[in-house]
């Protein structure tokens, strides 16, 4: 359990969570559309999970 918490606090995870929060806030303010948020969010999450997958593939 503790190991998973430490992994969650990695730099990539923090950046992903912060960027998601920032773009959600900007969308709520109406500065970007929901469609633009969805595009940005998809790129961020795809990058995060892509690097996680690559890391796990190399480790195995």
C-alpha positions in Angstrom: 0.0 0.0 0.0 2.8 2.4 1.0 4.6 1.6 -2.3 1.6 2.5 -4.4 1.2 5.8 -2.5 4.9 6.7 -3.2 4.4 5.8 -6.9 1.3 8.0 -7.0 3.4 11.0 -5.9 5.9 10.7 -8.7 6.6 13.8 -10.7 4.6 12.6 -13.7 1.6 11.9 -11.6 1.7 15.2 -9.9 2.1 17.0 -13.3 -0.8 15.0 -14.7 -3.1 15.9 -11.8 -2.1 19.5 -11.8 -2.6 20.0 -15.5 -5.9 18.3 -15.3 -7.0 20.6 -12.6 -5.8 23.7 -14.4 -7.5 22.9 -17.6 -10.7 21.9 -15.8 -10.6 25.3 -14.0 -10.0 27.2 -17.3 -12.9 25.3 -18.8 -15.2 26.2 -15.9 -14.2 29.8 -16.4 -15.3 29.5 -20.0 -11.9 30.4 -21.5 -11.7 27.2 -23.5 -14.5 24.9 -24.7 -15.4 21.5 -23.4 -14.2 20.0 -26.6 -10.8 21.7 -26.3 -10.5 20.5 -22.7 -11.3 16.9 -23.8 -8.6 17.1 -26.5 -6.0 18.4 -24.0 -7.0 16.0 -21.3 -6.8 13.0 -23.7 -3.3 14.0 -24.7 -2.2 14.4 -21.1 -3.7 11.1 -19.9 -2.4 9.2 -23.0 1.1 10.5 -22.4 0.9 9.5 -18.7 -0.4 6.0 -19.3 1.9 5.5 -22.4 4.9 6.3 -20.3 3.7 4.0 -17.5 3.1 1.2 -20.0 6.6 1.7 -21.5 8.1 1.6 -18.1 6.4 -1.6 -17.2 7.2 -3.2 -20.5 10.9 -2.5 -20.0 10.9 -3.7 -16.4 9.3 -7.0 -17.3 
